[in-house]
Amino acid sequence: MDENDPAFNSPSKPIGHFMTAEEAKLAEEKYGYITKEDAGRGYRRVVASPNPAEIIEIGAIRSLVEAGQLVIACGGGGIPVTRQGNHLKGASAVIDKDFASELLAEELDADFLIILTAVEKVAINFGKPEEKWLDDITTDDARKYIGEGHFAPGSMLPKVQAAVKFADSKEGRNALITLLERAKEGILGKTGTHIHK
């Protein structure tokens, strides 16, 4: 990731255990942590969530894919590092798994990105009487819905943003957001939300 990513100026991703207000104050003083109250459950350390800029091991991943191997990569978004000359330095950050997967798909020149989640389809007006499940949308539609605030940050928003970025990255690319249990049907076009140019 880029050490100058603006996300480092506003840490927002909670990590680690819950603390009391007193423990949080001590952690801030002793370790320089930034803490925030988390939904009435206590305080947690928060770190930056910058966009991934590069996948360091892409050459090895590409070689394994080309050799027909099943590759598991970028788990949980990957290990956050920045380049310091010819060295890598760990960073207090969390890389969003959806953006890491999108970058990996682009780097491997994939045609199709599948983002698996806890719902079968993406919805607008989620949880409201006018809720509408989306089957097939363009990247322009998705950007409009993003602008209208239909997707929760840290939940569906990064999934839709990653799908849009991938579909826009090259002609003919498509993305699917669906449940793991319905992935095969989604690939066949029978369910899920399909996002394309």
N, C-alpha and C positions, 0 to 999 in steps of 0.2 A: 504494500500500500504506500501511498504517497505521504511522507511525513508532514507535508503542508496541507493535507486534506482539511477542509474547514470543520469536519466532524470533530477534530481534536480540540476545537474551541468550545464545543458544547457537548460534553459527555452525556449520554442518555441511556445506555444499555446497562441494566442492573446485572451484577454478577455476585457470586459468593453467597454467604450465609446472611440471615437476618440479624440485625443488631438493635439494641435499645438505643435511645437518643444519646445516653451517656457513652455507650460503646462506640457509636458512630463519631461522636465528638473526639474521643480518644484516638480513634483510627485516623481521623483527619489531622490531628496534631502530631501523632507519632509517625505515621507513614505517608502523610500528604495525600491521603485518599480524598475523593469527592464522594459524598454520600447524599442520598435522597430518600425521603419517606416513600414506601412502596405499598400503595393501596391499603393502608391501615394495618399492615402486617408487621411493620417495623421499618428499619432503615437498611439500605444495602449500598454497597459501593457501586458507582456508575463509571463506565468507561466509554470511550469514543466508539463509534461504529462507522468507520470510513469505508468507502467503496474499494473493492479489490482492484489493484492496478496491474498485477502480473501474477501468474502462477509459476513459481520458481521451477517446479519439477515437470513442466509441460513437455519437455523433450522425452523424458522417461515414460510419461503417461501416453504420449502419442505413439511411441514405439510399441508399448504393450497392446494398445488398441489395434494398431496395424498388424500385430502378430496374432490377433484373434482372441486375446485374453480378456476376461471380465475384470474390469478395473474399478476399484472403489477409491475415489479421490476427493479431495476438498471437503472431507467430513466436517460438519459443523461450521463450514466456512473456511476452514484451514487455520494454520498458525499465523497470527499477525506479526509480520516483520516489515522493517523498512530497510532500504539499501543505504549503507554508509560506505561509500567508495566501493571496494570489492568485498565488503562484508555485509552480513545481515544482522540486524539488531532487533530483538524482540520488543514488542510494544504493548502497552496496556490498552488493549482494544478487543473488540469482537467484530469479526468480519461476517456480514450477513450471508447465510448459506444460500439464499436465492440468487444474490448477485454473484457469488462465487461460482455457482452452478452455471449461470448464464455466461460468465466469462469463459469457463471451461468449455462449454458447448461451442462458443464462437471460436476459441483457439483450436478446437478439434474439427472445425468446419462441419459441424452437425447440421442437419436439415430440420430436426425436430427436437424441441426441448419439452420435457414433461416435468411439471412441478407437482409433487404429491403433497396433499394437505388433508385437513380433517373434514372437509366438505366436498360433496360431489361436484358442485359448480360454484362459480363466483356469483355473488348477488349484488344488486344495487338496492338501496333502501333496506339493508339487512335488518331483520328483526322488527320491521315496521309493517303496518297493514298493506302498504303498497310495494312490499318486497317483490323483486323480480329476479329470477334466476337467469343467467346469461348462458346461451349455448354457443354462439358463434359471433364474435365481434372483431372489428378492425382495430388496428392500433390507434387510429384517430378517435374511435368510440371510447376506447379504454382511457386515452388521455383526457377526454372530456369528463368521464366518470371520476378520474383521479382528481381533476380540477374542482369538481363539485363536492369532493370530500366523501365519496361513498365507501372508501376502504380504510380500515383501521391501521394506523401506523404500527409497525412491529408485528403485524398479523397478516392481513391480506394485501395491504399496500405494497410491501416489497415484492411479493409474488407477482402481482400484476405489473409492477414497474419492470421487473426482470423479464417477464414474458414479452412486454412491449419492446424493450431494448433488443431482445433476441430477434423478434419478428422483423424489426426495422433494420437489423444489421446487414441483411443481405436478401436479395430477391429470392422468393420461394421458401423462406424459412417460416415455420409455424411453431406455436407453443400451445401446450395443453395444461390446464390446471384441473386436477380431479383427485379423488380418493385413491389410495393404493389398491383397494379391493375392486375398483372399477377401471383401473388403468388399461386393461386389455380392451374393454368396451370403448374407452375413451380414444385409444389409438385407432379403433375401427370407426370412429366418428359417431358412436351411439350415445355418448354421454360426455360430461365434462364441459369446460369452457375452452373453446378453441380461439386463439388470438392470432391474427394474420394481418398483413398490410392491406 
